[in-house]
Amino acid sequence: MKFRVKSLFMSLSLIAVIALVLAGCGKDPASSGSNASGGSGNQASSSAGNLLEQVKKNGKIKVGLMGTYAPYNFLNDKKEVDGYDADIAKAIAKKLGVEAEFITGEFSGLIEGLQQGKYDVLISQVTITDDRKKTMDFSEPYIKNSVNVVVKSDNDTIKSIDDFKGKKIGVGLGTNDEKYLRDEAMPKVGKFEIATYNDVISSLMDLNTGRIDATINNMFALKPLIDQNHLKIKAVGDSIKDDYAGVAMRKNNPELLDAINKALDEMKTDGTLKEIHQKWFGVDPSF
């Protein structure tokens, strides 16, 4: 009898131990999952939130831009990235205590490259829009651009977007201007053909030779190309719209966003922004 009681006691004890072990095992994954989730969340947040720290640690900020959009960003005679955007990027980098590393690419691929981590920021006339704000964050604007209809010098039939119906209109691929033509202009004025380009000069050359009937852009961007290539084109009518470009970055990087906004505020206050704008456009900023 004692043996049976003892056996029963040992069995119950063993069951209790097993239950405790199983309970512990059942709890560990949850705890581990919670820690992993919290750790992963913290790491993701830290990784995102610490992009500013990474930039400072690396001593450089990777800036994506086209490199084909004078006077905003282009390769100069020394094959160096130059232009308004480049100077803005250098000034921001200086405020952050780092250097600007320029990485060029076609505009249509810049945003994807940003999301994939190829660039830390884009400073390439990326227009601030509500749609883009859904997938990336923007600094405060660093420039205002007015967009006009542009035609050949001898064209007297197109005076505004109201005359686009049935015509062939050129525009930069993936740009805010392309979206404007498709979503706003075409529903308003009627169907017209849209030809897309990966760089501005190609669209202007086609306009100059009559392959397209018009384009839309701003004269800040076009004037140096018109002068350099002796193009016979002109802006017509009032400005279609005013666009504001900002520094674009991946979402959830508040430290970097705040630091860049602070840098831009200082540039406005100390005259750096005005100096850069005067250098490239000959006028003061209008915002």
N, C-alpha and C positions, 0 to 999 in steps of 0.2 A: 504494500500500500504506500509505504513511504517512497518506494521507487517510482510508483505511478505519479504520486504528488510531485515528486522532484522532477520527473520527466515532463509532467504537465507544466510545472513552473518554468523549466528550461525552454519548453516549446513556446510558452507565452512570452517569455523574455526575448527569445529569438525573433518572434513575430514583431514584437515592439521595436527591436533594433532595426529589423528590415523596414518596418513602416517609417521609422525616423530617417533611415538612409534614403528610402524612396521619396519621402517628403522633401528631404534636402536636395535630392537630384531633381525633383520636380520644380523646386524653387530656383535652383541655380540658373537654368536656361532663362527663366523669366528675369531673374536679376541680371544675368549676363546680357540678356536681350535688352533690358532696360539700360544697363550700362553701355552696351554697344550702341543702342539707339541714341542714348544721351551722348555717348562718346562720339559716335558718328556725327550726330547733330552738332555737337560742339566743334568737332573737327571741321565739318562742312562750314559751320558758321565762322569758325576761327580762320579756316582757309580763305573764306570769302572776305570776312571782316578784316583779316590781316594782310590783304593785298597791298595796302600802303606800306606795311612793315616789310613785306617781301620786296617791294620796289626800292625801299630805302636800303635794305640789306644788299640787294643786287647793285645798287648804285646807279640804276638806270630805269627808265620807264619806257616800255615798248609801245611805240606809237604807230598805228596803222594809218596809211594815207595812200592816195592814188599815185602821186608823183607825176601826173600828166595833166594837171588842171591849173595852169598858170593863170593869174599870179598867186593863186592860193597855195598850191604845192606842185613842184616840178623839179626836174633835174637841171641844174645850171651847167655852165661850160666846164666846170670841174667835176661833173657827174655827181654833185652833192645835192641832197634834197634841200630845196630853197622855197621861199614864198611866204605868204601871210600866215598860213596854217603852221608852217615850220617854225616861224619866229614866235608864234603864240605858244607852240609846244615847248620850245627852248626856254621861254620865259617862265612857263609853268614849272618845268623841270627844275629850273634854277631856284624857284621859290620852295620847291620840295627838297632841295639839296641833292639832286641827282642830275644825270644827263639824259637827254632824249635820244633814244635809239629808233631810227626810222625804218619801217618795213613797208615797202610799197606793194600794191596789188590793185587789180581792177575793182572799181567801186562795187560791182555786183557781188563780189566775194568778201568784201571787208566785214560785213556784219556777221556772216557765218564764221569767219576767221576769229572775230572777237569772241563769239560764244564758245569756240573750241580752244580758247586760251592762247591763240597765236599772238595776240596783241593785248596789252593791258588797257589801252584806250584807243579810240579813233578820234583823230583831229583832222578831218578831211571834208569839211563842209557838210557834215551829216545834219540835215535839217531836223529840228525837234518837232515831232508829231505825236498825236495821241496813240496811234497804232504802234509806233516804235517804242513808246514809253511802256508798252505792255511787256516787252522782251528785253529792254535795256534801260539803264538810268542815264540821265543827262545832267551836265552841269548847267549853271546859268548861261545864257547866250553870250558868245564872244564876238558875234557879228550879226548885222542885219543886212539882208540882200533883197533887192527889189527885182522881180522877174518881169521881163518884157517879151513881146512877140518880136522875132527877128526874121527879116526877109532879105532877098537880094535888093540891091540899091535901085534897080529899075522896075521893081514890083510895086505897082500901084493898086493892085486888086485886093491884097490882104492888108487890112489896117487894124485888125483886132482878132481875137479868137472867134468872134462871130462869123468870120470869113473862112474858117477852117473846113467847113463841110465839103466833102468830096476831094479834099487835098491830101497831100502826103507830108506828114509832120515828123521831123526828127527830134529825138530826145535821148538823154543818157539812160542806159539800161539800169533798172533798179533804183532810180533816183526818185525823189519826191515829185519832181516835175513830170515823170512818166505817170505816176499815180494820179497826179492832178489832171492830166490829159484824159486818162481812162475813166476816172471816177466823177470828175466834175465838168470838164470841158465838153467831152463827147455827148453825154446826156443832155447838155444844154444846147449845143449848136447842131447836132446831127452827126452822122457817121463820117469818119475820116480815117485814113490809114496812118498807123504809127510805125515809124522805123526807129529801132533802138540801136544805140552805139555804146561802145565801151570807153570811148574818150571823146572829148569835146571837139578837138581839131578835125576828126573824121566827119562829124556832123556838119561842121562849118564848111569844110571843103566840098561836101556834097551839096550843101546849100548854094555855095558859090558857083558850082557847075550846073545847077538846076536839077539835080537828082531828087531833091526834096523841095517842097514849096516854102517851108518855114520851120523854125525851131523856136523854143522858148528858153530863155536864159537871162542872166543879168549882165549888164555892160561892164561891171567890175571884172568879171571873168573873161569877157570876150575881147575887150579893147586891145590887150597886148597881142593876142592871137591875130586879130584883124590887122593890126599895124605890121606885125612881123611877116605875115603871109600875103599882104597887099590884097586882102579880100574886099570885094565890093558888096558889102551887106550893111544893113541898117536896122535900128530898133524903131518900132512904130507904136503909136498909141500910148495910152497911160499904162502904168505898171499893172500887171495882172494880180499880183499878190506880193506880200512881203514875207520872207522866210527868215527864220532865226536858227543859226547853227550853234550847237553846243558840243562839249567834249562828251563822247559816248563811252559807256563802260558796262560791263556785266552787272546784273542786278545784285543787290545785297553786299555792296562794298561801301558802307556808309563812311568809313574813315577816309577812304580815298576820295569819295565824292565831296566830303566836307573840306578836305585839304585843297582840292582843286578849286572849289568855289571861293575859299579863302584867298587862294593865290590870284584868282581873277579879280576879286574885290580889291586886293592890294594893287593890282596892275591898273585898275581904273582910277584908284586914288592917287597913285604915284606918277601917273602919266605914261606908263609903259604901253598900255593898250592904245592910247591916242597916238603915240609915237610910231607904233607898228602900223596902224591904220593909215596915217599920213604917208609913211614910207612907201606903201604899196598902192594906195588909191588917191593920194593927194588931197584928201578931205578928212574932216574929223568924223568919228563914229556917230551915227544918227540914232542911237538908242541909249 
